[in-house]
Amino acid sequence: MGLAIWLLGVVLTLGAAAGPAEASKNHHYDFFIKESNYTRLCQEKTILTVNGEFPGPTIFARKGDVVVVNVYNQGDKNITIHWHGVDQPRNPWSDGPMYITQCPIQPGANLTYTVILSEEEGTLWWHAHSDYDRTTIHGAIVIHPKLGTAFPFKKPHKEIPIILSEWWNADVNQLLEESRRTGGEVSISDANTINGQPGDLFPCSKNGTFKAAVESGKTYLLRIINAGLANDLFFGVAGHRLTVVGTDARYTKPFTVDQILISPGQTVDALLVASRAANGSSNGRYYMAARTLASNTNIGFDNTTATAILEYTDAPPAARAGRPDFPDLPAIDDLNASAAYTAQLRSLGSKAHPVDVPTDVDEHMLITIAVNVVPCATGNATCEGPGGNRFAASLNNVSFHLPTLDILDAYYGSVRGVYETDFPDMPPFVFNFTDDNVPVERWFTKRGTKVKVLEYGAVVEVVFQDTAILGAENHPMHLHGFAFYVVGMGLGNFNQTTDPATYNLIDPPFQNTVTVPKSGWAAIRFRAANPGVWFMHCHFERHSEWGMDTVFIVKDGKTPEAKMMRRPPGMPRC
């Protein structure tokens, strides 16, 4: 009864904020977390799924709707679910990261999430936010325009979700536990996948390969998601170009490319015109392919190429009998192709989808990103990280340590001793961050549960700076609770005197996950007008596991609409 009253209050609040024609609609889903058997690469294994599906079910809604998801944990381990890219205005209680905004849903227990959509429109996704569970627990969120409004492009004939990920033959959570025990790396995946399938280049995989049926002359909207744990990916379709129209559920100025670059956590909406005849091809089948971009080839990476098939249903049978054409994807270490793609991202900036870049900054932060080590704390034993130490990772040389009580409950209940409010605005020491010859003493970091507290409405600029400590590489940095403008990006060390002059303050992309370039920097801006506790972390899962994370706590504003919602009934206890 208590939860029903709480949900009714949420709906009434949102309904009052919208006009009669714009009132939000509720959607209800039941997610049953349970073990299921799946066979890939000639091996059967047991995985955790939602409703027995891999990938999991797609959530459909319209802009401004509310989605209520009842999660029942019928598995054998603790779990949480995150609604990636959903701002969740005033409602961090349903954001999902374990020990950040909630205690886990234990086996046999259940939790109701209230997913509040606001300005998002396009493609997002949901995934487990506990251990390495998102490997198999993930799915798409499709957010259509409000009734009475339309896409800012011609309505496509059909929409096709494309979820990119990885597959491990081993139990990935056992690999994680082994890494925690030894302090070493987590074993790399055995294959990249498209919609849960590696494709017919792999053994025992031909029959399961995902196929998308198209008709000549029609336009299709590909809703592309990188749900993977470890790999930036190039994605392309043989014989066809892609017109990018959105990223992270925000529209972009359209631009046409041969392939996209998509990092873990990101989504891309792209139009594909089924123009086989116009291209002069006699084939009726074309590979869609995804291949890793390895920004640091000195560490292990998945060097496989996942495939799916675009098949013309109106092509002659003979044209559909042969081998599909294969796309010309960039080389696995082609950082120039990655940069060329990213440089084309611009917000749409139309009347219906305006740009509002904050210009007066209240909080400036320079945050260094590093893979580090900490001493092997197992007596005289030697760990399997560099120099016999244990792998770690950090932001501003603070390696985030998960507490045993979630930070949101500690903040809401004024519980002391769970976190410290002194996350640094600047790195503790300055050196040539992108120099490959980093002294060994710079390898080390310290653990801590440090957060940054923001006043409601403050304009925040964060400059992420990659470092070459234990190897420079790309980093997909994700912020919960907000989309942000990516106002600048460059190579080398950020220069606070000259680099801001290069910022795009007119139409920068509006994202929730930014790919910080190898040996470079990226600058983001957002207005802290969403009270609550919000996680920020690298979306390479091993980096987040090692501590490449922090938390923003946004204080309440003065009006009721600027205050965090009260704790809903039924939240799990730690």
Secondary structure, DSSP 4 states (H G I P E B T S, - for coil): -HHHHHHHHHHHHHHHHS-GGG---EEEEEEEEEEEEEEETTEEEEEEEETTBSS-PPEEEETT-EEEEEEEE-SSS-B-EEEET---TT-GGGT--BTTTB--B-TT-EEEEEEE-SS--EEEEEEE-STTGGGTSEEEEEEEPPTT---SSPPPSEEEEEEEEEE-SS-HHHHHHHHHHH--PPPPPSEEEETTB--TTSTT-TTT--EEEE-TT-EEEEEEEE--SS-EEEEEETTB-EEEEEETTEEEEEEEESEEEE-TT-EEEEEEE--TTTTT---SEEEEEEEEE-S-TTS-----EEEEEEEETTS-GGGGTSPPB---PPPTT-HHHHHHHHTT--B---SSS------S-SEEEEEEEEEEEE---STT---SSGGG-EEEEEETTEEE---SS-HHHHHHTT-TTS-BS---SS-SS---TT-S---GGGGB-EEE-BEEEE-TT-EEEEEEEE--TT----EEEEETT--EEEEEEEESS--TTTGGGG---SS--EESEEEEPTTEEEEEEEE--S-EEEEEEESSHHHHHHT-EEEEEEPP-SSGGGSPPPPPTT----
